[in-house]
Amino acid sequence: MGIHHSISDDPTVPAAFREMVPPLSRAAAAEESNRCLYCYDAPCIKACPTSINIPSFIKRIATGNTEGAAYAIMDANPVGASCARVCPTELLCEGACVLHDTSTPITIGRLQRYATDYAASEGLQLFAPGASTGLSAGVIGSGPAGLSAARELARYGFNVEIYEAKPVAGGLDSTGIVSFRLPQHVPAWEVEQVEALGVKVHTGTRIGSTISVQQLLDRHDTVVLAAGMGYVPPLGMEGEELDGVHDAIRLVEATKSGRMPTSLAGARVAVIGAGNTAIDAATCSMRLGASGVKIVYRRTAAEMTAYPFEFEFAKQEGIEFAWLTQPMRIVGDEAGKVAGLECIRLEPDGRIGADGRRLTAPVPDSTFLMEVDAVVFATGQQRLIPLAEQLGIQHENGIPEVNPLTGLTSNPRIYAAGDILQGTGAGEATVVSAAEQGKRAAAAIALAFLGESYPDFKREPSSAKAAGSVQARLR
């Protein structure tokens, strides 16, 4: 069943949480696509982690073959509809566009959204399952990496089952990215595309408790570990137990599920951290009615891990920043509620950390109290150490040790992909990179089980528009 509406049409979604960027009209998409130079050795393709043939899909839009454009996008990137909205295109494809030198780059992300929105609104099923090989694959996690691996394996003829611990599939695309950037219906459609290939998705199913690792391995010939990371870990800071302390991931998750928290209305909010999740939590808090939001970070803007465009967006939303500020403890009132955040000022001390960022030291006698009513932790995510231990694979503090080209772990039947391979919270984990890792793991599995002819196991879609190539016209 196709998705035929936008979240902006849903009256149950508060206006502040409806999608911010409007879609391109047909006329605007045609005009923008005709600006493309259709470069032969296109730098935009090289800049895309999933290697979408960008000139090809843009040419298809220009010639009226929007279904074919959607196929070209989704064939390369199984979560291409989500990436159209959340990819850092300014740093990737659009950043590499040759038109930077003469005018403005093609708005590739918006054209990608135009094509994938069309496919979703028309209820198109873009792909077909491969002929059954009799092989079975289990995928742990249904985020971008898990969905990508599952879809590709199904196209290679594997019987695939996904095991998702949460009640809804889609990973952080469904639960952890604010809806005014990524509406819920978008990852839901991507999940539908995978389910339509015969992939079974078991939500509310946690490996190690709902199903044992041994049961999982008994059921399947191979397993893809794509479980991402957990919630924000506790910092061990005094006052973490107070009413008014929030986990950034859980805060965004609540808004995505429709459970809009009311406790932040009128509150003064401090967000600890300066990555993309911190920006999401801060802007989310502001849209929930906070009277003011301040991001508290122990370094400067130059060291923050949020993307530059996210930083600019936060400033436009009225978010304030407390740089070179280290939270020390959360202060509560007699009722057990947050009343303040005790901090100390820092200054660069001339040292450089292993990650290349400047280190800081406390400024003597600079302790002060920031008066706030709520504190949001956005300081990275927990690594899934127990899961790695249960699977019996080699890992470093929960990060599986893998072949970087294939994702193969120390167990020849288990591959890993996605955010679980990052684990540092330093900003390198992206939706598009996770999708590529999922594809890569699926290809490695297909090669291992089916041999070098594994690409031949894929079936083309029945639609000539989708499958048709425009390569001859591009040369």
C-alpha positions, 0 to 999 in steps of 0.5 A: 500500500502506498503512502498518499499524504504528507505529514503536513496534511495530518491535523494531529501533527502540531504546525510547528512539527510539520515539514519545513521545506515545501516540495518542488512543483512540477514546473520548478522541478522541470526548470531546475533539472534543465539547469543540470549540465549532465556532466560525463565524469560527474563530481556529484556522483563521486561525492555521494556515498551511495554513488547515485547516478545523479545526472541520470535521475535529473535527466529523467525528471527533465524528460518527464520520467519521474518514475525512472528517476525514483528508480535510479535513486532508490536502486542506489540508495534504499533510503533515498527518500529520507536522504533527500531530506536529511543528507548534508548535501551542501557537503556532499553532492551539491558541494561538488556541483560544478555550477558552484563556480558560475552560479548556484549548484543544482538543488539535488536534494530537492529534486531527489525528494521530488522524484521519491515523493512521486513514487510514494504518492503514486504507490509505486513498487519499484523493485522485485524480489530475486528468484528464491535461492533457499538461503535465509538472512536475519537482520538485526535492526531496521534503520538505514543500514538494516533496511538497505541490507535487507532489501538488497538480500531480498533482491538477490533471492534471500529469504530475509527477516528483520528483528527490530527492538522498537515498536516501529521500524525505520531506526532513527529515521523513524524515531530520532530525527525531528519530524519537521525535517523528516516526516514519519511517512517517509521512512514508513514508505521505505519500510513498505518498499522492503516489506513488499519484497517479502521481507518479514519485519518483527518489531518489538523483538530484541535479540538476546531476550525476545529471541536468543542469539542461538535461535537467531543463528539456527534460523538463518544462514547469515546475519547482519548486525545493524542495530545502531546505538542506544540512548544517551548514556548517563554522565554520572553528574550530580542531579541527573535524577531530577525531574526535568532532565531529559535524554535528547534521543528520547525527547525527539522520539516522543515527538515523533510518536505523537506524544508531545511533551508539555513540560518544556512549555515556558521552560528555560532549557539547557542542552549539553552537547553540540552535535546534530542530535543536540541541534535537533533537541534544541530546536525541538525544545523551542518548538515545544514552547520553551521560553529559551534554549541554550546549547552548552558546550565545552569547546568553541563553534570551530570544534562542534560536530554539528554540520555548519548548516545545522548550526545556522538553522539553530541560530535562526530558530533563536537558539543561544550558545554557551561556548567554553562552558563545562556543566558541573552539576544539576541543581534542584529545588525542594520539590526535586525539580531542575532549578539550575545548571552549575558550570565552570568556564573553560579556555583553550590550553594549547593542547591538541586532542587525538581528534585534532580539536583543541583541548581546554582547561578550567578558568580559575574562580569562574564557577557560575549558576545558569538558571534553567528549568530543564536539562537535555543530554545530547552527549553521544549514544550508548554502545551495544556492548551486551549485544556484541558479547552475546553474539560472540564477535570480537569488538572494542568497547561494543564496536565490532571489529570488521573487514572495512570493505565487507563488514565481515566480523570475526564470525564468518556468518555475521556481518555488521553495518551502520552506526554500530560501527561508529560509536564515537558520537563524533558526527561521522555516522550519517544516514547515507553512509549507513545505507551504503554499508548495508548495501556493501554487507549484502553484496559481500554476503551474496558473493560469499553464498552465490559466487561471482555471478550474484548480480545476475540474481536480481530481477528488474522491475516490470515497469519499463519506465523504471528500468529503462536507461537514459545512459545513451542520451547522457553520453 
